[in-house]
C-alpha cells in the first residue's frame, strides 16, 4: 500500500478533514457482521492521495500534484494477446 500528500509536499496523507476517510469507507468498507453498510468494492486495495487540506480546501496545483503522483506510480498490467519478439 502506498500513499501521498499533495497539499504540502510531504508523503503524509493524514485526513484531517474526514472527506477521504468517508470516501474510502464508501468504496472499500467491509461492513459490520451483518454486512448492512458495505462499500461498493469491499476487499479492494486502495491507494490514497491527499489533495485537500485539513480544512477541506484545495487548489489547482495540489490537484495536479496528486494526479501527477498517480501517473508516476501506477502500474497497469492489462496484457494483450499479441505476440512479441521481446
PyMOL commands that set and color helices and strands:
alter all, ss='L'
color gray80, all
select helices_A, chain A and resi 19-28+60-73
alter helices_A, ss='H'
color red, helices_A
select strands_A, chain A and resi 3-5+48-50
alter strands_A, ss='S'
color yellow, strands_A
deselect
rebuild
show_as cartoon
